[in-house]
Amino acid sequence: MATPLEKWVDEQAKLTKPARIHWCDGSEEEARKLIEIGLHEEKIGDTPIFQDLNQTNWPKSYYHRSHPTDVARAEHLTFICHPDKETVGPNNNWMHPDEAREKMRKLYDGCMKGRTMYVLPYMMGHPDSPYAKASVQLTDVSYVAVSMRIMTRMSKDVITKIGNRPDFVKGLHSVGDFDPNKRFIMHFPLEQEVWSVGSGYGGNALLGKKCFALRIASWLGYQEGWLAEHMVILGIQDPKGRVTYITAAMPSACGKTNLAMLESALPGYKIWTLGDDIAWLNVGPDGRLYAINPESGFFGVAPGTSMKTNPNMMRTLQNNKFFPTLFTNTGLDTDKNEPWWEGLDGAVPQHVLDWQGKPWTPGGEAKAAHPNSRFTVSIYNAPTLDKEFDNPRGVPISAMLFGGRRMQLIPLVSEAFNWQHGVFLGARTGSETTAAAQHKVGMLRRDPFSMLPFCGYNMGDYFGHWLNMGKRLKNPPKIYSVNWFRVDDNGKFIWPGFGENIRVLKWIVERVHGEVGAKETPLGLVPELKDLELSGLNIPADKMNKLFEIKPEAWKPELEDIRKYMEQFGDRMPQAMWDDYNALVKKLGA
C-alpha cells in the first residue's frame, strides 16, 4: 500500500507530467551525476545549468548562470495563503488558498514535460534533534537538487523517518518557462506546503530555505511555542576558553555572514560558526533558550567577499571537503576559468564575462557580478565550524543582537533594559535596503527582527509571541541593538567593522557575565568608552562619541515612522509595545 508521501508524489507527477522521476538519496555519487546532467543535458535557454571551473584553484566548484529576470527574491510575487486575511497581516501579501491553488494548478499543468522530477527528502536540523523537521521537495532542475543537498541534510533515511506520517512539510517547485508574469511563491501554513513556479533563484526555489525554515516554520513555532528566526548563530571564545553563544538578526547583505565567520582582531578571542542565516529557538528543559541551525550550508552574497572582509569564508570556498561548491551570477575570469566579483582580492582580470555571459569592460557603471550573485557551499567546509554544530539539543543563547544599515541615529551598540524592551527594540528595527530584494537600494525599510519578508503570519501576533516566549524563560538572553554603519559628517564610516567588531562582542560578553558596567540613555544601556577595548584603533575621541550620539530632535521623523508602522497592526499590536514606544517618546522629549 502506498504511503502518504508516495501518494503525494504521484499526485504531483500526474499534474506536472515529468518524463521521469528520480528519488534522490543525498549521496556524493548522486551529486556528481547531477552535476554531469547539468553540465551536458539540462539548459536554461542555450546555457548549460553548470559550467566547469578551474578545479586547481576552486576545487569541486561549478558555475551557474540564472535566467536574467531571475536574480533575487520576488517578494511582490510571494503570498501567504491562510483562509483569513487578518491572520496573514499587513506584513504579507495574501491570497485565499482556493484562489492560489487554482492559479498554481493551471501553471503546473504539464510544466515538467520532457524533464526529470527530482524528489528531494531532507531534514531541517540534525536528524536526532527533537527540534528538527522532515520535508520533501519536488523540483525539475538539477541546480536546485544539488543546492538543496548542500543546504540541507538530504538523505533517503528521511523517507524512512516520514514513514506513514502525512504531516511532513511538502514543497512543489518548477522553473516553468521563467516568465516573470507566471512566477509565484505560495505558502499554505495550515497544510505545511509551499508551491513555487517560474523561478530558479535560491530564496524562491530552494524551498527549505526562506520558504520552509522561516515562513512556514515561523507559523509552526507560533502554534507550537518556539521561534524560527532570520539569525546568525555564533560562539565567542574568550582568552579564558569560555564560549558564549549569541544570535544576531540582520537583513541580507548587512554583514551576517561576515559576523558569523568573523576573524577576531583581538588576541585570545575566536569566533565559532554555527549558522549565518537561520536559527530555530526553543525553550530547553533548563528554561534557557537553545538555538539550532536548521540548514547545513551557506548561501552567501559574493560581491565584497574577500580575504580582507571575510577570510574564513574565502577559506571555506576553497576547501574541498564537501562536494560541490556552486557560484551563481558572478563574473567569470575567462583566462583562468575562475569566478570573479567586485571586491575579490588581487588585480581586476583582463578578460571577464559578466553575469549574463557578455564581455565586460572594467571601469564602467556595469558590474561584472550581479550585486546579488551568490555562492552555495557546505558549512562542513568552514574552518570555524563549532564543535557543537551537530549537537541535537542546540546551544544555549546568552545574547541576541538586532542590526541593520543605518548611517545616522542608531548607536554602535546598546543593550535593552529588559526582555520586553528588547522585543520593542527588535520591532522598531529598520535598515537601508540592499540588492537581495527587489527594491531601490538605499531606501529605509522598517524591518522588524529582520523578518519582514519572512514572517508567515501577522507581525502583531508575532511580537506577542516573542513577549510570551520571554515569560517562559528562566534566564532570558540579553538583547542588543548594533549598527556598524554610522557615518561621519563627510559620509565616511566611523567604525572599521569586519574583524574589529569583536571589540563590541567582547563588551557584550562581559555584560552577559556581569563583568562590566554600562550607562543609561533613552535608547538603552551603552558602554562607557573606557570599557570598550579600543587599543590599536585610530578613531579620534570625538568620532567615537558620535557613534553613541543621540539627538532628540533628529529622532522626531524616526519616531513618527515607527508609530505609523506600529499602527498598521491595529489591535493585534501588543499594548506592551506601545508602552515602550511611549516611554521612548517621553525620554527623548519628543
N, C-alpha and C positions, 0 to 999 in steps of 0.2 A: 504493500500500500504506500502511495506517495506521501512524503512528509509535507507539512505546510510550506517549507522552503521550496521543495521541488514543484509543488503546485503553483506557487507564485512565479517561479522562473518560467514554467510552462505557459502561464497566462501572458506574461510579458513577451515571450517569444512569439506567441500567436498574434499579438498586437504589432510588434515591430518587424517580424518576419526576417530574421537573420538567415544567412546562408548556412551558418554552422554555429554551434555553441561550444565554448571551451570553459570548463570549470578549472579555475586556477588553484594551484597548490602552494604558491608562495615561495617555491624553491629557487635557488640561484640558476639552476639548469633551465628552468622555465623562463626566468627573466632574460637569460641570454637568447633564448628562442624568440621571445617577444621583441627584443632589440633587433634581431635579424629580420623579423617580419616588418618592423618599422623602417629598417634600412632599405629593404628590397621590394616590399609588396605594398604596404599601405602608404597613401599620399594625402596631402592637403593640396588640392589643385594638382599642379605638376611637381610639387616639392615632397620628397620623402619625409615621413614622420621624423626619422632620425638621420643624422649625419655623423660619421666617424670624426673624432677629434684626435689630436696628437696624443697618442697613448703613453709617450715617454714623459711629457711634462704634465699631462692631465690624465692619469691612469683611470681606466674604467669609465671614462666620461664621453658623453654624447651630446650633440647639439639638436635643438628643436626650434623650429620657426613656426609660430602660430599664424592663424588667419589674421590679416591686417586689421580687421574690425574687432578682433577678439583678444584684447590685451590687458583687461582689468576686470575687477568685479563689476557686474552690471546691476548696481543696487536699484536702479529705477525699474528693472525687469524682475526683481526678486520679491516674492509675495509670501506672506504668512496666511494660511488658509484655515482659520478657525471658523466655525459656523457663525460666531458672534463677533462683529467688527470691534466692539468695545474691548474685548479680550486682547485683540491684536494691538490696539493703542495707536496714537498718532506717530509713534516712532517707526512704524512699519507700513508697507503697502499691504492692503488687504484685498483678498478675493474670496468669494464664497467657495467652499470646497467643491460643490457641484459644478459651478461655472468653470473652476480651474481644471477639474478632471475632464470635463467635456472639451475644453480648449486643447488640453495636452494630448488627449487621445487622438484627436484629429492630426496633430503634428507628429505623433508617434506612429501612426498607421503606416506600416511598411518602411519606416525610416532606416532600418538596418538591412534592407535588401542588398544582397551581394557582399555583406560584411560579416565579420565574426562578432557574436555576442560573447563578451568575456564575463564570467561570473566570478566576482571577487569577494571571497569570505574573509572577513578581517575583524580583529579586536581593537577597540579603542581602550588603551590601558593594558597593563600586564594581564595575561590570561588568568593568573591566580589571584588577581586583586578583587576584593569584594566590591570595588568601585568601578570595575571595567564593564564595558557593554559590547555585545556581539552584534555584528552587522553584515549585510551583504549588499554590494553594489553591482549593478549590471552596466556595462559600457560597450561601445562599439569602436574603440580606438586604443591601440597599443600604448600610446603615450600615457593615457590615464591608468591603464593596467599597471604599467611599470612604475609610475609615480605613486600609485596607491601602495605598491609593495614597499617603496622607500618610506612613505609617510605613516604607514600603519603596520600592525603585526598581522600580516596576511598569511593564512595557513589553512590547509584542509581540515586541521583539527577543530577549527571554528564550526565547521559543518556538524561535527560530532557534538560539539558543545551546544549548538542550537537544538539538535535532535528533533523532537516533535513539538517544540515550542513555537507558537505563532507570533510571539511578541518581540522578535528581533527587529532591529532598525533596517528599513528597506530603502535602497536608492536606485532609481532608474535614470540612466543618462545616455543621451545620444548627441553626437555633434550635429546631426541633421545635415543641412546644407550650409551651415554657418550664416544664414540670413539673419541679420540683426532684427528684422521685423518678425522673425519666428523664434526668438530667443527668450526663454523664460526659465526661472528657477522657482519652483513651487514647493512650499513646505506644508506638510499636513501633520501638525504636532500630535493630534489625538490618535492618529494611526501610526505615528512614528515613521513617516515616509517622506522622502524627498524625490521630486521629479524634475529633471533638468534637461533642456534641449537647446541646441543651437550654439553652444559654446564649448571650447576645449580648454579654456583658461582655468588655472588652478582653483580659485575660490568658487567658480561656477561648476566645475567638472569633477574635482576631487571631493566627492560628497562627504567623505569622512571628516573633512577639514571644517570650514566655517559652517557648512550646512548642518551637519550632524553634531559635531563637537561643540558648537555654540548655539545655533538657533533651535535645533530640536532638543539638545541637552539642557539648555537653559530652562526650557519648559518642563522637562523631566525633573530637573533639580528643584523647580518651584513646587512641583507636585510631591516630590519625594524627600525634600528637606536638605538639599545640597546646592552648590553653586557651580555653574560652568562659566568660566571667565576668560577674557582675552588678555592673558597674563603670562609673563615670563616667570619661570621658577629657577632660583639660583641659590647656591650656598656660598657664604662668605667665611673663609677660613682666616682667622687672625693669627698673630705670632704665637699665641698660646696653644694653637692647634684646635681651638674651639671652632665649630662650624655652626653658623647661624643661617637659617633658611628664610628667604623672603620671596614675595611675589611682586611683580610690577606690571601695571596696566598702562599701555601707551598705544596710540593709534599707529597704523602701519607707517613705516619709514620715519619713525621718531626715535630710533635708536634701540629698539627692543633687543634685536639680535646682538648688537654691539654690547649691550649691557649683560646679556645672558652669557657672553663669552669673553667678558672684559679681561684684558691683561693688566693687572694691577701696576700702577705707577709707584706704589708704596712697598718697600721691602717687608717681607714677612706676611703679606696679605695675598690670598689667592682666591679666585672665583671658580666655583664648580658649577657646571651646567646641568640642569635637569630639563629645561624647555625654553623655547624662545617665543612662544605664541599663545599657547592654550594651557589653562590649569583647571582641573576639576577639584573642588574643595569640599571636603566632608568633615563633619564633627567626629573626631575619633573617640574611642572608648574612654580616654582620659579627659575628655572635654576640651581638648585643644583642636585647632583647625589643621587638617592634614591636606596636602596637595599631591596629586599625581598629574603627570603629563600624559594625556591620552594618545599622543602622537609618538612616532619614533623617528622623525626626520625633521629637517629644516627646509622650508620653502621661503628662501630669503631674497631680498632685493639686491641685485648685483651692483648697479652703479654706486660708487662711493666705497665699496668694499675693497680693502687693501691691507697690506701689512702694517700700515700706519693706523688705520681706523679699526681693524678687526683682524689682527694677526692669527688668532686662533681659528677664525672661520676660514682664512686662506689655507691654514694647515689642514683643516677638515676637508676642504675641497680637493686637496692634492694627496690626501691619504687614500690608500687603495684597499682598505679592509673590506668594505661592503660594496657590492656591485648593484647597480651602477650609480653614477652621478650625472644629472641632467642640467643643461644650460638652455634657457628659453629666452629668445628675443634679445640676446646680447648681440654685439657686433662680432665679426669673425675675421681674425687676422689670417689672410689667405697665404702669406708667406710661411707662417709657422703652423697653420691649421689649428689655431687656438681661439678660445673665446676671448673677447676683449670688450671692455666697457670703460666709460669715463670714470676716472679716479683710480684705475688699476695702476699698480706700481710700474715704473720703467717708462721709457720713451714711447710716444704715440707711434704705432706701427705705420709703415708707409702704404701698405695695401690692405684695406679693410672693406668688407661688405657690411652694410648696415643691417639692422634687424629685419628689414624686408628683402634682403638679398641684393641690394643695389650698391654699386661702388660709392664709397663715402670719402668726402674731402675734409680733412681736418681744418679747423678754424671757422667753419661756417656755423649758422644757427642750428642746423640739424644735428641731432645726436646719432652716434653710431649705434649705441644700445638704447632700446626703448627705456624711458625713465622707470618703468615698472618691470623691466626684464628681471628674470629670476634664475636661481639655482635650486635644485632639489637634491638633497644629499642626506644620507643616513646619519642620525645622531650618534650612532656607534663609531663613526669615523672621528668624532670630536676628541682631541687630546685632553679636553677639560671635563669630559663626562663624569658626573658624580657617581660614586660607588653605590649610592642609594637609588639610582635611577630605576632599577628593576625591583625595588622593594615593593611588594604588593600593597603594603599599608600606606605608602607615600612618605612624605617628610613633614614634620611639624613646622608650621609657619609662625615666625615671631614678628614679622613686619610686612606691611603691604604698601606699595608705592603707586601713586597716580601721577601721570605726567603727560605733557604734550608740548607742542611747539608754541611758545608764547614769547614774543620779543619784548613785551613790557608786562607790568603789573604783578606777575606771579613770581614769588621769591625762588631762589635756588633750591631751598628745602624748607618745609615747615611741617610740624607734627600736629595732628589733630588732637583736640582737647580730650576726646573720648571716642568710643565706637560710633555713637550717633553722629557726632560732628564729622567723623571720618567718612561716614556714608554721605553726608551733605557735601563734603569736600570732593568725593568721587562723583556725586551727582552734578556738581556745577562745573566739572572739568570741560575745558574747550581746547581746541587745537587748530592751528592753521593747516589747511588741507594739503594732501600730498597726491602723488600720481597713482597711488594704489587704488583710488576710487575715481570715478569719472566726474570730477568737479574741477572748477578753476583752481589752480594751485595758489595757495597763499590766502584764501578766504577763511575767516574764522568760522569754525563749525562747533557748536556745542556738542560734546561727545561724552556723555556720562559713562564713567568706568571704561572708556574706550570700547563700549559695547553698542553704540548707536546702530550700526549696521547689522548687529548680530544677536540682539535680544529677541527671542522668539515669542514675546508676549508684551503686554502693556508695561511700559517702564515705571509707571506709577506703582504698579503691583510689585515690580522688580525691586524698587527702593524699599518697599515694605518688607519684602522677603529678606533683604540684606539686614534690615533692623531686627527682624525676628531671629536670623541666624546669630546675631550678636548676643541675644538673650540666652541662647543655648550654650554659649562658650564660657567655660570656667576661667580661661586665661586668654582673652581675645588678643590677636596681634595688634600692635600699634600701627596707626595709619598715617602716611606721609604724602605730601604733595612735593613733586620735584619738577624743576624746569631748567634744563641745561642750555636753553636757547635765548636767554635775555641778552639784549644788545646795549651798547653804549650810545652816546649822542651822535656818533659817526656811523651807527648801524653795524658796528663790529661786535661779534660775540665776545662777551666778557669772560665767560667760563670756558676753559680749554676743552672740557668734555673728554670723551673716549676713556682712556686708562686713568685719567685724573679723577673720574667720577668715584673712584674708590675712596677718595677723601670724604665725600658726602656719605657713602655707605659706611665708612668707619664710624662717623658720628652717629648714624642710625643704630648700628650695632651696639655702640656704647650706651645709647639711650635705652635700648631694649633691655640691656643688662644692668641698668641703673648706675652707670659709671660716670655719667657726665650730666651737667645741668642744661637748662635752656631758658630763654626769656620769652615772656608772653607778648604777643602782638594781636591785633584784631583778627588776623588770618590763622593764627595758630602759634605753636611754640617754635622758635627759631634758635640756631646756635649762637652763643657768644663767639665772636671771631677767634678768641683765644683758644676755644675748644675745637676749632677746625684745624686739621693738620695741613698747613699751607706752606711749609718749608720747601724751597726749591721752585715755587711758583713765583713768577714775576708779575703779580697783579697789584697795582697800587691800592692803598687802603680806601681811597675814595671810590674806586670801581668795585671793590669788594663790598663796600657799604651799599652801593647801588644795586647789587644782587639781592639785597634784602629790603630795599627801599619800598615803603608803602605810602602812596599819595592818595589820601581820601578823595580829593577832587577828581583824580583820574579814574577812580573806581565807579563813578556815577553811571556812565554808559554800560559798564560791565554788569553792575547790579540790575540795571533796567533789563538787560538782555537775559540775565539769569531768571529774573521774575517772569518775563514773557515765556521763557522756556518752561518753567515750572507750571505756569497757569494752564498750559495746553492739556495737562493731565487731569484737570478738574478735581473732582472729589476722590480720585484714585491716588493723588499725591498725598503721602502721609503728612499729618499735621506736624510731626516731629521735624520734617524737612523745612516747613515754613517757620517753625520756631527758631531753627538755626539760621535761616535766611534773615529773619527779622533781627536776630541778635547781631549778625554781621553788619546789617544796615546801621544799627544803633552804635556799634563800636566804631564804625567809620564816620559817624556823624553825618550820614547821607540820608 
